[in-house]
Structure formats: structure tokens, C-alpha cells
Amino acid sequence: MPLNDWSANPVVISPFQFRWDSFKGLELARGFKYDRKKHLLEVAMEWKVQISQNEGLSSSGIAAQVGLSSGRVRQILGFSTLHSEVQSSILEQVSKKGRAAVPERVLRALVKEEADKQKLLFARYLQGKSL
């Protein structure tokens, strides 16, 4: 098939030939952008919603779209497992102070703990004490 025949169904990339249906999976992950101006908890919540809406989507699919490693995407998605009260408090802080409201190191420390301890540690952080 000549390379200048654009009416043909398959896309030709010499010496390989790809069919349009081989790109179907990419459409599921459309719209994923890693907005570095947003707080990581906000990003994690958005990605979690997208994963729940698209059955075939995983952290590796998001990673391919946003240009991060799948490990980093899983780490960010882990922030969505924080206790709901802690999440709402963090998002409230973010709306007041912006992205720098609660640093990532605090989120990583909180994710490792159980729900009750997360609330205690976060209250302690808000009082100005270290974790």
C-alpha cells in the first residue's frame, strides 16, 4: 500500500502496520492531565473517579497518559485512601492556602497509618507539631 494513500483504513508505519482498532484503549484514558498547580489530594481524587468510571483503566494507563511512572501514580492514588474527615480538612486548607497548604511528606506519613491515628496525627500537624 502506498504511504500517500490516506483513504486506506490501516495506518502504515514502515515496516509495521497498525490498525485503527489497536488504538481503542487510548480513548479510555483521554483527559488525564497532571496539573502540577493542583494539590496532590485533588489529583488523586480526580484520578480515582476516572478509574471507577472506566473499568479498563488502571494506574499504568494513567501513568502512560500523564508521563509519570506507574509507581508514582499509585503513590498519588494512595492519598485518596485517607480518612474522609482528614481529606475534607486538607481540601479546606487547600482552598485557603493553595497547593502548599499540606505538603506531600505529611500526606505520605498519614497514609501509612490507620484511620483513627490519621485523624490524631493530622490534628497534631495543624497545631504546628511535627509528625
Backbone as a ProteinNet text record, in pm:
[ID]
protein_1_A
[PRIMARY]
MPLNDWSANPVVISPFQFRWDSFKGLELARGFKYDRKKHLLEVAMEWKVQISQNEGLSSSGIAAQVGLSSGRVRQILGFSTLHSEVQSSILEQVSKKGRAAVPERVLRALVKEEADKQKLLFARYLQGKSL
[TERTIARY]
85.1	0	90	62.8	144.9	123.6	228.9	220	133.7	113	34.2	-113.5	-157.8	-297.8	-366.8	-417.3	-476.1	-618.5	-676.5	-812.4	-816	-702	-696.9	-724.3	-782	-816.5	-695.1	-597.9	-486.2	-388.3	-321.6	-214.7	-86.4	-6.4	114.8	234.6	311.2	437.4	539.3	615.6	707.1	805.3	830.8	778.3	658.4	600	488.1	357.1	251.4	119.7	28.4	-33.2	-124.6	-264.6	-360.5	-498.5	-555.4	-657.3	-716.9	-771.8	-824.5	-883.1	-777.8	-650.7	-547.1	-526.4	-584.8	-572.2	-694.8	-786.8	-909.6	-882.7	-787.1	-759.1	-713.6	-654.8	-608.1	-722.8	-837.4	-951.2	-1006	-992	-1041	-969.3	-842.6	-762.1	-752	-826	-820.9	-863.9	-805.6	-846	-762.7	-669.4	-584.3	-471.4	-467.9	-358.5	-312.2	-185.1	-127.9	-102.7	-198.8	-188.7	-104.1	17	110.2	72.8	-23.9	-69.5	-171.8	-228.8	-327.5	-258	-326.7	-276.5	-286.2	-193.4	-190.1	-315.6	-377.9	-501.9	-612.9	-619.1	-718.3	-694.6	-569.3	-534.3	-573.6	-543	-575.4	-725.6	-802.9	-948.3	-1002.9	-950.3	-994.6	-962	-839.8	-799.5	-881.7	-913.9	-993.5	-1131.6	-1191.6	-1322.4	-1312	-1206.9	-1190.1	-1172.7	-1098.9	-1079	-1210.1	-1290.7	-1418.5	-1516.8	-1505.2	-1594.8	-1551.8	-1422.9	-1370.4	-1314	-1384.3	-1345.1	-1206.3	-1170.7	-1045	-925	-945.3	-838.5	-767.6	-636.1	-557.9	-454.1	-376.4	-272.9	-168.7	-142	-44.8	-99.9	-229.6	-291	-283	-306.9	-294.4	-149.6	-58.2	84.6	128.9	80.1	116.8	64.2	-53.4	-113.6	-47	-14.2	38.9	190.3	256.4	401.5	473.6	410.4	472.9	491.9	570.6	584.5	458	430	310	323.1	445.6	466.4	429.1	466	432.6	281.7	217.2	71.7	4.4	53.4	-3.1	19	135	163.1	63.9	38.5	-57.8	-198.1	-235	-367.6	-385.4	-277.1	-283.8	-334.3	-316.2	-363.7	-516	-581.9	-729	-782.4	-693.1	-737.4	-734.1	-700.3	-701.3	-842.4	-851.3	-981.6	-1059.9	-1190.5	-1272.8	-1267.1	-1260.3	-1251	-1118.4	-1012.8	-881	-880.3	-940.5	-947.2	-1020.5	-1136.7	-1214.2	-1139.6	-1070.3	-992.9	-876.9	-810.2	-699.1	-750.7	-862	-916.6	-961.9	-1008.5	-1044.3	-919.1	-810.6	-683.2	-631.6	-647.5	-600.7	-677.2	-807.5	-886.4	-844	-791.9	-747.6	-604.6	-514.8	-372.1	-310.7	-383.4	-329.3	-254.6	-175.8	-107.1	-14.6	46.5	144.1	79.3	-50.6	-121.2	-74.2	-76.5	-32.4	67.5	195.5	296.7	281.6	342.8	334	392.1	496.4	557.8	459.3	369.8	267.1	165.6	126.1	30.9	87.9	215.7	277.6	282.6	308.7	312.2	173.3	71.2	-65.4	-117.7	-84.9	-137	-92.3	24.3	78.6	2.8	-71.1	-136.5	-281.4	-339	-480.5	-566.7	-695.7	-786	-788.5	-800.5	-808.9	-679.3	-569.2	-440.2	-415.8	-470.5	-458.8	-521.2	-639.5	-707.3	-625.9	-571.2	-490.8	-364.2	-295.1	-172.3	-198.3	-309.3	-338.4	-376	-449.2	-481.1	-352.7	-260.6	-131.3	-53.7	-59.3	8	-51.6	-184.1	-249.2	-212.3	-177.7	-135.8	10.1	76.1	213.6	318.5	277.7	373	412	530.6	576.8	515.7	514.8	458.5	564
-117	0	123.8	219	339.7	423.2	489.5	568.9	692.9	738.7	860	831.2	707.4	671.9	685.7	804.4	832.1	779.2	731.9	680.4	538	474.3	335.4	331	223	207.6	196.6	110.6	99.1	215.5	241.8	340.2	264	309	238.2	314.1	246	299.6	193.5	220.9	121.2	76.6	-50.6	-166.6	-230.6	-162.3	-218.2	-159	-236.2	-188.3	-198.5	-87.1	-84	-54.2	-120.3	-93.9	6.7	81.1	182.5	122.1	0.4	-59.1	-93.4	-92.2	-117.4	4.4	117.6	238.4	264.1	168.3	188.3	216.8	148	165.1	305.2	375.8	511.2	608.9	579.9	668.9	666.4	556	548.6	646.5	663.7	744	890.3	931.1	1069.3	1162.7	1276.8	1374.3	1372.4	1279.1	1276.4	1374.3	1469.8	1564	1578.4	1590.2	1606.6	1755.6	1823.1	1966	1988.1	2031.9	2048.8	2165.5	2243.9	2354.4	2307.8	2190.7	2136.6	2061.7	2052.2	1973.7	1825.1	1745.5	1602.8	1528.3	1570.4	1505.1	1530.2	1650.6	1680.6	1595.4	1582.3	1499	1354	1305.2	1166.1	1141.7	1236	1219.2	1217.4	1304.1	1305.8	1174.2	1125.9	1000.2	883.3	884.1	775.6	770.8	887.9	894.5	840	877.9	830.2	678.8	624.6	478.9	408.2	464.3	399.7	408	510.8	525.7	441.1	412.9	335.5	204.1	94.5	-36.4	-80.4	-51.7	-99.6	-12.7	89.8	184.3	146.8	156.2	124.2	233.4	215.9	315.3	320.9	209.3	211.3	286.9	281	357.7	507.2	545.1	686.2	730.2	645.6	678.7	705	623.4	641.8	774.4	814.7	938.6	1063.3	1060.2	1180.7	1188.5	1081.6	1083.6	1061.3	988.8	953.5	802.7	756.2	611.8	558.2	431	373.2	370.5	359.9	365.5	500.6	606.7	741.7	763.8	713.8	726.7	650.9	530.6	454.7	528.7	593.9	670.1	785.8	856.2	967	914.2	803.6	745.3	699.8	663.7	622.6	733.2	859.3	970.9	973.7	910.6	906.9	809	733.7	640.3	702.3	829.3	896.3	899.4	910.1	918.6	1037.3	1021.3	1124.2	1258.5	1257.9	1383.9	1453	1373.8	1429.6	1487.4	1414.5	1463.2	1596	1604.5	1728.8	1844	1816.7	1920.7	1967.6	1873.5	1909.3	1992.2	1950.5	2024.7	2163.9	2177.3	2309.3	2396.4	2337.1	2408.6	2449.8	2361.7	2389.3	2506.7	2512.3	2622.6	2756.5	2754.8	2878.7	2915.4	2816	2843.8	2797.7	2724.9	2675.9	2544.2	2512.1	2383.2	2358.7	2461.6	2445.1	2426.1	2414.5	2405.1	2285.8	2168.2	2046.9	1978.4	1973.9	1916.3	1765.5	1717.3	1574.9	1486.7	1529.9	1446.8	1418.8	1514.5	1493.9	1391.3	1402.9	1306.1	1165.1	1151.8	1018.6	960	1044.1	995.3	953.7	1026.8	995.6	868.1	846.8	730	599.2	600.4	478.2	434.4	525.3	497.4	453.7	399	361.3	486.9	473.2	588.3	672.9	610.3	687.3	762.8	696.9	761	872.7	857.9	963.4	1092.5	1079.2	1198.5	1264.1	1184.6	1239.1	1307.2	1240.7	1297.6	1425.4	1428.1	1548.5	1664.1	1636.5	1741.2	1794.8	1705.7	1744.7	1831.2	1795.2	1873.6	2014.4	2024.9	2154.7	2244	2182.8	2259.3	2305.2	2264.9	2308.4	2212.2	2093.4	1993.5	1904.2	1849.1	1761.3	1623.1	1550.2	1414.6	1323
0	0	0	-84.9	-87.7	38.3	82.5	205	188.7	67.9	48.4	26	40	24.4	160.1	191.7	323.5	335.4	226.8	234.2	288.2	296.4	343.9	493.8	540.6	681.9	773.4	746.2	839.5	828.1	938.4	939.3	912.5	818.3	783.2	836.5	917.9	965.7	930.7	830.1	776.6	883.1	900.9	831.6	902.8	1001.6	1077.4	1030.8	1046.2	1008.3	1130	1168.1	1281.9	1232.3	1289.9	1254.2	1354.3	1311.9	1398.7	1526.6	1520.1	1639.8	1745.3	1709.3	1809.5	1899.7	1865.1	1945.6	2032.5	2043.3	2120.5	2267.7	2326.6	2468.5	2504.5	2410.4	2437.8	2458.9	2400.5	2415.9	2558.2	2628.4	2765.3	2856.7	2833.7	2924.9	2882.5	2784.9	2740.1	2852.4	2858.3	2957.8	3083.8	3095.3	3212.8	3194	3279.9	3280.1	3422.9	3438	3570	3589.4	3647.3	3670.9	3795.8	3776.9	3888.3	3978.6	3938.5	4022.4	4125.5	4103.3	4196.9	4309.9	4420.5	4532.8	4495.6	4545.9	4509.6	4553.4	4661.5	4703.9	4602.6	4548.8	4445.5	4321.2	4282.7	4166.4	4192	4311.9	4346.9	4341.9	4391.8	4390.9	4247.8	4162.7	4022.7	3953	3973.2	3909.6	3961.6	4089.4	4147.9	4083.2	4061.4	3995.4	3853.3	3780.1	3643.9	3638.5	3733.1	3736.9	3766.7	3855.6	3888.2	3771.6	3688.1	3573.5	3453.7	3441.8	3328.4	3378.6	3353.1	3405.4	3358.9	3236	3181.1	3214.6	3291.9	3321.5	3449.8	3450.3	3569.5	3591.5	3695.8	3724.7	3614.4	3549.9	3440.1	3319.1	3297.2	3189	3215.3	3339.4	3376.5	3362	3406.7	3400.6	3257.5	3165.5	3025.3	2971.4	3016.7	2968	3025.9	3153.5	3218.1	3216.6	3176.6	3166.5	3298.3	3389.7	3517	3522.2	3616.7	3633.3	3700.8	3680.6	3742	3894.3	3944.8	4089.7	4147.5	4077.3	4123.4	4118.5	4014.7	4004.2	4118.4	4148.9	4262.3	4393.5	4407.1	4528.9	4542.4	4433.5	4437.2	4462.9	4397.3	4420.1	4564.7	4630.1	4770.4	4861.4	4820.6	4902.5	4909.4	4815.3	4817.5	4921.7	4987.5	5091.7	5230.4	5238.8	5368.7	5426	5556.3	5623.3	5567	5552.8	5488	5560.8	5693.8	5768.2	5741.4	5731.5	5702.9	5561.1	5467.5	5329.6	5321.4	5385.2	5377.8	5443.8	5551.4	5618.1	5530.9	5464.4	5375.3	5258.3	5199.5	5086.3	5128.3	5250.7	5303.6	5317.5	5367.6	5379.2	5241.3	5144.5	5009	4949	4974.8	4919.2	4979.1	5100	5164.4	5126.8	5130.5	5116.9	4985.4	4905.8	4779.6	4794.7	4694.4	4687.6	4805.7	4858.6	4966.3	5103.8	5109.6	5237.7	5320.8	5263	5331.6	5239.4	5279.2	5190.6	5170.7	5065.1	5031.6	5141.1	5206.3	5310.1	5423	5451.7	5554.1	5504.6	5378.3	5322	5326.2	5288.9	5288.7	5429	5528.3	5666.6	5713.8	5672.9	5715.7	5650.5	5523.8	5450.3	5515.2	5576.5	5636.1	5760.6	5821.6	5949.4	5931	6038.7	6037.5	6048.4	6020.8	6010.6	6138.2	6254.2	6379	6405.5	6379	6401.9	6299.8	6181	6080.8	6132.4	6192.5	6244.5	6354.9	6444.8	6554.6	6503.8	6411.7	6357.9	6279.4	6206.3	6129.3	6221.7	6326.7	6424.3	6487.4	6514.3	6569.2	6469.5	6343.5	6239.8	6232.5	6241.6	6233.9	6352.2	6464.8	6581.3	6569.9	6464	6441.8	6489.4	6532.8	6577.8	6461.2	6467.7	6360.8	6375.9	6265.1	6266.8	6313.1
[MASK]
+++++++++++++++++++++++++++++++++++++++++++++++++++++++++++++++++++++++++++++++++++++++++++++++++++++++++++++++++++++++++++++++++++

